[in-house]
Amino acid sequence: MTEPTKPGKTGKISQPREEPGLFDTIGSFPVWMLRIIDFFTPAFLIKRPPPPPQKKNPQS
């Protein structure tokens, strides 16, 4: 007997994304404007995901 395939698991290999060109747009913003905003934004205002939890080593 065969198991029916699920639509979410087709086994496609994702292609690496290419970086958009300077004169392309992302949504309604031109890429050059987004890069200028990113350049002038201070690091403390950029929200980064928390680092993954570290495994605790049991002390023997």
N, C-alpha and C positions, 0 to 999 in steps of 0.2 A: 504494500500500500504506500502511496506517496502522500506526503504532507503538502497541503496547499501553500503556495508562496504568498507571503504578505506583501502588500504594495510598498511598505516603507523599507523593506530589506531587499533591494534589487542587486546589491553587490557592486554598485557603481563606485569607481575610484574617483575621488575628488581631484580636480585639476588645481594646481597652485594658482592663486590669484595674482594677476599682474597688477603692478602699481599703476594707478591712473596717470595719464599725462598731465602736464601743467595746465593745458587749456581744456581739459575734459571737465565735466561737471559731476558732482555727487549730489543727488537730489536737485535742489535748485541753486546750490552754491558752486561757483567755479573753484577748482582745486587750488589755484594760486592764492585765492582769498583764504581758504582753509589753512594753507601752509603758513601764511602770514599770521593768522590768528594763533596757530599753534606755536609759532616762534616767539610771540610776545606774551603768551600766557605763562605766568610764573608757575614753577613746579609744585608749589604747595596748593594751588587751585586745581591741579589735575588729579582726578580721582582714579586711583589704581586698585585693582582687586587685591585683597589681603593675601599674604603668602600662604602656601599650603601648610597645614599643621605638621609639625615635625614629630617623628616617632620618638617616644621616650625609651631610652635604653634601660633595661632592668639592671639594677646594680646588684652584683653578686658578692 
